[in-house]
Amino acid sequence: MTYTIGIDIGSGAVKTVLFRVEGDNAEWLAKRSERIRRRDPMTLAEEGRDGVLADAGLSPEDVDYIATTGEGENVKFATGHFYS
C-alpha cells in the first residue's frame, strides 16, 4: 500500500488530493481546493498537503510520492512534476 499526493497549482487555485494505492486499486482519501487570490501559491501548496494528511490521519513520512502539475514545479517537497 502506498500513499500519493497530487498538487495542481493553477492560475486561480491550488488543488490537492490524497490517494491510497493498493495494487490496481486507488482510493481517494481527501481533497482540498484553495483560491489563490493574493496569497502565495507555495504556501497554499504546503497548507493543502498538511490539510489532506490531517484529514486522513497521516503524517508526511507516510507519503511515498508527491506529484505536482501546473506551476507546481517549484514546490520544494514534491517528488516529481508532470509537464503537459
Backbone as a ProteinNet text record, in pm:
[ID]
protein_1_A
[PRIMARY]
MTYTIGIDIGSGAVKTVLFRVEGDNAEWLAKRSERIRRRDPMTLAEEGRDGVLADAGLSPEDVDYIATTGEGENVKFATGHFYS
[TERTIARY]
84.5	0	89.4	54.1	128.5	30.7	83.5	6.1	70	-13.6	32.7	-48.6	20.7	-45.4	-23.2	-127.8	-118	-152.6	-70.2	-92.8	-89.4	-197.4	-203.1	-209	-109.6	-110.2	-148.3	-270.4	-320	-311.4	-374.2	-368.7	-461.7	-564.2	-659.5	-674.9	-625.1	-645.2	-534.8	-517.4	-427.6	-516.4	-506.7	-588.9	-498.2	-537.5	-456.7	-544.7	-493.7	-565.9	-470.9	-526.7	-450.5	-516.3	-434.6	-482.1	-406.9	-477.9	-413.3	-420	-305.4	-298.2	-256.3	-335.1	-305.6	-325.9	-215.1	-223.9	-280.1	-388.4	-453.3	-565.3	-585.8	-695.2	-643.3	-711	-677.4	-800.8	-780.6	-889.7	-859.2	-954	-941.4	-972.9	-874	-890.7	-929.4	-874.9	-900.9	-871.6	-934.9	-908.2	-922	-851.6	-857.5	-848.4	-912.5	-901.1	-907.2	-806.5	-799.9	-777.2	-860.3	-837.1	-713.5	-633.9	-508.1	-532.3	-614.7	-637	-502.8	-471.6	-342.9	-247.9	-266.6	-183	-71.7	28	142.5	105.3	113.1	76.7	160.4	287.4	371.8	327.6	286	232.2	101.3	16.5	-109.4	-85.1	19.3	53.3	91	170.5	210.6	90	5	-115.1	-209.3	-218.5	-301.4	-249.7	-117.6	-56	-85	-59.7	-82	-229.7	-317.2	-461	-511.9	-472.4	-519.8	-460.7	-336.6	-276.7	-351.8	-384.9	-460.1	-598	-663.6	-796	-791.7	-681.1	-667.2	-596	-550.5	-479.6	-341	-275.1	-141.7	-39.1	88	197.2	274.5	356.7	435	522.7	567.9	652.7	577.2	444.3	362.9	350.6	382.3	359.9	479.4	447.8	551.5	586.3	490.4	514.8	427.7	484.2	409.3	435.4	329.5	340	275.4	335.6	279	251.4	159.9	130.4	114.8	97.1	79.4	205.8	189.7	303	371.7	343.2	395	537	607.6	744.4	839.7	801.8	887.5	851.8	760.3	724	840.8	902.9	1027.5	1011	895.6	876.7	821.3	802.1	749.7	854.5	805.4	892.1	909.6	805.3	811.2	712	729.2	641.2	601.4	474.5	424.7	404.9	466.1	452	350.6	272.5	175.5	227.5
-116.8	0	123.6	219.9	345.5	462.6	575.1	699.1	798.8	861.9	957.3	1085.2	1197.7	1328.5	1391.7	1452	1530.5	1674.9	1766.4	1909.5	1980.9	2051.5	2131.3	2278.1	2352.6	2497.3	2562.8	2612.4	2678.6	2829.3	2898.9	3045	3102.9	3026.1	3079.2	3000.1	2876	2792.4	2688.2	2640.3	2528.4	2413.2	2300.8	2184.3	2070.5	2001.8	1895.7	1773.8	1654.9	1530	1428.1	1336.9	1228.9	1097.1	1002.7	869.7	762.3	653.8	531.3	433.1	378.7	286.7	149.9	49.9	-87.6	-173.1	-219.8	-295.5	-207.6	-255	-179.1	-89	-86.4	-8.3	119.9	230.1	359.3	411.9	457.3	513.2	659.6	744.2	887.3	912.3	960.5	977.6	1118.8	1219.4	1358	1452.2	1569.8	1672.3	1809.6	1904	2045.1	2130.7	2244.4	2341.6	2480.8	2560.3	2697	2794.8	2897.5	3003.6	3081.7	3119.3	3187.6	3330.7	3403	3545	3616	3674	3744.4	3668.8	3538.3	3457.6	3388.5	3341.2	3274	3130.3	3092.9	2957.2	2848.1	2873.9	2772.6	2747.8	2853.3	2837.9	2759.9	2789.2	2716.4	2569.5	2540.1	2400.3	2326.2	2389.6	2327.3	2309.8	2410.5	2400.7	2292.7	2279.9	2175.1	2037	2018.5	1890.4	1858.2	1954.6	1932.3	1905.6	1972.4	1955.5	1817.9	1767.9	1634.6	1527	1546.7	1449.9	1449.1	1566.3	1574.7	1511.2	1535.9	1477.7	1325.3	1266.9	1120.9	1062.3	1147.6	1099.4	1045.6	1104.2	1060.5	1169.7	1133.5	1229.9	1234.6	1337.2	1345.1	1221.9	1158.3	1040	920.7	922	812.7	818.8	932.8	954.9	905.7	829.6	773.2	862.6	941.1	1021.8	1146.4	1259.7	1384.7	1438.9	1440.5	1487.6	1624.9	1709.8	1841.8	1859.1	1949.8	1988.9	2140.4	2192.9	2337	2410.7	2510.8	2591.1	2528.7	2402.3	2336.8	2286.4	2313.1	2261.4	2320.4	2428.2	2489.5	2448.7	2353.9	2304.6	2221.7	2266.8	2206.5	2064.1	2030	1897.1	1795.7	1836.7	1745.6	1641.9	1524.2	1416.9	1424.9	1470.9	1481	1583	1621.1	1719.2	1667	1684	1642.1	1764.7	1762.5	1870.6	1828.1	1923.1	1888.5	1924.4
0	0	0	-83.6	-90.1	-81.1	-36.8	-31.4	-126.6	-207.9	-308.2	-296.2	-306.8	-307.9	-444.5	-498	-619.9	-588.8	-638.6	-615.7	-750.4	-782	-904.4	-865.9	-912.4	-890.6	-1022.7	-1027	-1146.3	-1132.5	-1225.2	-1220.9	-1115.2	-1074.7	-979	-850.8	-849	-730.2	-718.1	-595	-566.3	-521.7	-593.8	-563.7	-518	-410.9	-352.1	-328.1	-364.8	-340.4	-279.3	-201.3	-139.4	-176.8	-226.4	-264.2	-187.8	-158.3	-110.7	-226.7	-265.4	-378.6	-327.3	-365.2	-327.8	-451.8	-510.3	-634.8	-744.9	-808.3	-915.4	-864.3	-734.6	-676.8	-612.6	-642.7	-581.8	-510	-388.2	-309.5	-278.6	-310.9	-287.3	-140.4	-63.3	80.6	121.8	54.5	95.1	-20.1	-17	-118.3	-55.6	-112.9	-72	-197.8	-196.1	-304.3	-242.8	-272.4	-218.7	-332.9	-339.5	-437.5	-395.8	-494	-464.7	-418.1	-491.3	-464.5	-450.6	-339.4	-324.7	-232.8	-222.7	-133.4	-211.8	-140.5	-201.3	-237.9	-366.6	-407.9	-340.6	-313.3	-249.4	-104.9	-37.6	98	93.9	-4.4	-18.4	-50.9	-128.5	-158.6	-30.8	52.5	179	271.8	278.4	361.1	308.4	176.4	116.8	150.5	138.6	175.8	322	409.9	552.8	582.2	509.5	531	492.9	374.3	334.6	424.5	469	561.2	694.3	745.7	871.5	856.6	743.2	718.9	722.1	674.3	667.1	788.7	879.8	997.6	967.1	866.4	824.9	851.1	841.6	855	723.5	701.9	577.7	554.2	660.5	646.8	589.5	595	541.1	389.2	329.6	186.4	105.6	-0.5	-86	-204.4	-252.4	-372	-367.2	-404.9	-418.2	-557.7	-638.8	-776.7	-789	-870	-895.3	-1043.6	-1073.8	-1211.6	-1213.7	-1333.3	-1347.1	-1306.7	-1221.7	-1175.4	-1054.2	-1026.9	-908.3	-915.6	-1024.7	-1036.2	-932.3	-866.8	-764.9	-622.1	-606.7	-473.6	-421.8	-315.3	-266.1	-214.7	-160.2	-102.9	-202.7	-328.9	-431	-470	-506.7	-554	-705.2	-776.3	-921.4	-973	-1100.1	-1163.8	-1300.4	-1337	-1467.2	-1554.9	-1671.2	-1768.6	-1873.5	-1924.2	-2028.1	-2164.6
[MASK]
++++++++++++++++++++++++++++++++++++++++++++++++++++++++++++++++++++++++++++++++++++

